[in-house]
């Protein structure tokens, strides 16, 4: 059975907003019980391949969903809720 956990990529170069975005995503995944794989991506080629022109960016399962700012809690929860395992750990 394939892994149903969402793969989330935080795109950026270790700026304050990029670090905050990563922290918010990790905290929300833990709070919601979503076993997401959350990676920091600083490779310019990968960032460009995802279509991000500004950082921080967020890609979920290879699709760019945010760029140029720290996402709000509602957006983060919506991205995590798309996982079939959302809430499984609660």
C-alpha positions as CSV (number, residue, x, y, z in Angstrom):
1,X,0.0,0.0,0.0
2,X,1.5,3.4,-1.0
3,X,2.3,6.0,1.7
4,X,-0.8,8.3,1.9
5,X,1.0,10.9,4.0
6,X,1.3,14.3,2.2
7,X,4.7,15.3,1.1
8,X,5.2,19.0,1.9
9,X,8.2,21.0,0.7
10,X,9.1,24.3,2.3
11,X,11.0,26.2,-0.4
12,X,13.5,28.8,0.7
13,X,17.0,29.7,1.8
14,X,16.9,29.7,5.6
15,X,15.4,33.1,6.0
16,X,13.3,33.9,9.1
17,X,10.0,33.6,7.1
18,X,11.2,30.2,5.7
19,X,12.0,28.9,9.2
20,X,8.7,30.1,10.6
21,X,6.8,28.5,7.7
22,X,8.5,25.2,8.5
23,X,7.8,25.5,12.2
24,X,4.1,26.2,11.6
25,X,3.7,23.3,9.2
26,X,5.3,20.8,11.6
27,X,3.3,22.1,14.6
28,X,0.0,21.9,12.6
29,X,0.7,18.4,11.4
30,X,1.4,17.3,15.0
31,X,-1.7,19.1,16.3
32,X,-3.9,17.6,13.6
33,X,-2.4,14.1,13.8
34,X,-1.3,14.1,10.1
35,X,1.8,12.0,9.5
36,X,3.1,14.5,6.9
37,X,6.6,14.3,5.4
38,X,7.8,17.9,5.7
39,X,11.1,18.8,4.0
40,X,13.1,22.0,3.7
41,X,14.2,22.6,0.1
42,X,17.0,25.1,-0.7
43,X,18.0,23.8,-4.1
44,X,17.4,26.6,-6.6
45,X,16.7,24.1,-9.4
46,X,14.0,22.3,-7.4
47,X,12.4,25.6,-6.3
48,X,12.3,26.7,-9.9
49,X,11.0,23.4,-11.1
50,X,8.0,23.8,-8.8
51,X,7.4,27.3,-10.2
52,X,8.2,29.4,-7.1
53,X,9.3,32.9,-7.9
54,X,9.4,34.1,-4.3
55,X,10.2,32.4,-1.0
56,X,9.1,31.1,1.3
57,X,7.1,28.7,-0.9
58,X,5.1,25.6,0.0
59,X,4.5,22.7,-2.3
60,X,2.2,19.9,-1.4
61,X,2.7,16.6,-3.2
62,X,4.7,18.4,-5.9
63,X,2.1,21.2,-6.5
64,X,3.0,24.8,-5.5
65,X,0.3,26.1,-3.1
66,X,1.9,29.2,-1.7
67,X,4.8,31.6,-2.3
68,X,6.2,34.9,-1.1
69,X,5.0,34.9,2.5
70,X,4.2,32.8,5.6
71,X,1.0,30.9,5.1
72,X,-1.9,31.4,7.5
73,X,-3.2,28.7,9.9
74,X,-6.3,28.2,7.8
75,X,-4.4,27.5,4.6
76,X,-2.0,25.1,6.4
77,X,-4.9,23.2,8.0
78,X,-6.6,22.9,4.5
79,X,-3.4,21.5,2.9
80,X,-3.1,18.9,5.7
81,X,-6.8,18.0,5.7
82,X,-6.4,16.7,2.1
83,X,-4.5,13.8,3.5
84,X,-6.5,10.5,3.9
85,X,-4.9,10.1,7.3
86,X,-5.9,13.5,8.7
87,X,-6.8,13.2,12.3
88,X,-5.8,9.5,12.5
89,X,-3.5,10.3,15.4
90,X,-6.0,12.3,17.4
